[in-house]
Amino acid sequence: MQPDPPEDTAAKAPPVDAALLLRVARWLPFAMAGQLLIGVPAVLISLVVAYGTYIQAGATERIQQAATWPFVAFSSSNYSDTGERRIAFAFTNNGLGPALLGPVEVRYDRRIVRSPQELLAACCGFDNNRSAQLRTRPIANVALRPGQAVEFLSLPDVPANVPMVDELDAVRPRIHVRACYCSIFSECWTVAGEQAKPMAVAACPTNWLSYSER
């Protein structure tokens, strides 16, 4: 006996329902639109959260900068707090944070002077053969904590300094001092003269003829 031929299973596959396919095709765009409507709000929320985080980070940085803002001022005086007669030039940090002093430039009658001796020679008749008592200290690249003052030149009223004390006191308005300083966040300012408003700069100048202790 001959065996029966194998059945053709492909021939018995159920027929495709054209009407079902038509209905699926008709509703598919609506299903995709629904998925899109669900995804778009999620993306928008993510963007809003990211923007809020960015704004908050910027605000936090500004608060930190304000909390550590230095404010350096130049001043001159002819008496100390204890009543001692002396002519002094100083910088004071009246701000909330530390300040790093950069270059300092001193002019007498618009002429740049580079040291205490050069200043006293220009204004008050000092020469290297004359005995005098000066109190000086370095000022450039010095850190000032909040509330700290540093006198970079002081001329006490002692016999060795007569009559330079009176002469220096008389010409104090003709001495012009400017300086640059920076915060711990590398924000920098220049200040020129007494009771002057600091001016923001990108960086401290490198072309100033700096004043030094000697």
C-alpha positions, 0 to 999 in steps of 0.5 A, spaced: 500 500 500 502 506 498 502 511 504 498 517 504 502 524 502 503 529 507 498 534 508 499 541 506 499 545 512 500 551 509 494 550 504 490 550 511 492 557 514 486 561 516 485 566 511 487 573 512 481 578 515 481 584 511 476 587 515 480 586 521 486 589 518 483 595 516 480 596 523 487 596 525 490 600 520 484 605 522 486 605 529 493 605 529 494 613 528 490 614 534 494 609 538 501 612 536 498 619 538 496 617 545 503 614 546 506 621 544 501 625 548 503 621 554 511 622 552 511 629 551 509 631 558 514 627 561 519 630 556 517 637 558 517 635 566 524 633 565 526 639 561 523 643 567 526 640 572 533 640 569 532 648 568 530 649 575 536 645 577 540 650 573 537 656 576 538 653 583 545 652 582 546 659 579 542 662 585 547 658 590 553 660 587 551 667 587 549 667 594 556 664 596 559 669 592 555 675 596 557 671 602 565 672 601 565 678 597 571 683 599 571 690 599 578 693 600 578 701 601 585 705 601 585 710 606 591 715 609 591 718 616 595 723 621 594 720 628 593 713 630 587 710 634 591 711 640 593 718 639 600 717 636 602 722 631 604 719 625 602 719 617 600 712 615 597 709 608 593 703 609 588 698 606 582 695 609 578 690 607 571 692 609 567 686 606 565 679 608 570 675 605 578 675 604 581 679 599 588 677 595 591 684 594 594 684 587 598 690 584 599 697 588 600 703 584 602 710 588 603 716 584 605 723 587 603 729 583 601 724 577 608 721 577 609 714 579 613 712 585 616 705 586 618 705 594 617 709 600 624 712 599 622 715 592 615 718 595 619 721 600 624 724 596 619 727 591 614 730 596 618 731 602 626 732 601 628 725 603 635 723 601 639 716 602 644 720 606 639 723 611 636 719 617 629 717 618 624 712 621 620 709 617 615 703 618 613 699 612 611 692 610 609 688 603 603 690 600 602 686 593 600 679 593 598 680 601 591 676 603 586 681 607 581 677 612 575 681 613 576 687 617 583 687 617 587 693 615 594 693 613 599 700 613 604 699 608 607 706 610 607 709 616 612 715 618 612 717 626 612 723 629 619 723 632 625 727 631 629 724 626 623 725 621 622 732 622 620 736 618 618 730 613 612 729 618 608 735 617 610 736 609 607 729 608 601 730 612 600 737 607 601 733 601 597 727 602 591 729 598 596 729 592 598 722 593 594 718 589 594 710 590 590 705 586 590 697 587 587 691 584 584 685 589 581 679 588 576 674 591 577 667 593 572 666 586 577 669 582 573 675 581 577 682 581 576 689 582 580 695 582 580 701 587 583 708 586 583 713 591 580 714 598 572 713 599 572 710 592 567 705 589 571 698 586 570 697 579 569 690 577 575 687 572 576 681 568 583 680 571 588 684 575 592 689 570 599 686 569 602 693 566 602 697 572 608 699 575 607 696 582 609 700 589 614 695 593 616 696 600 623 697 598 
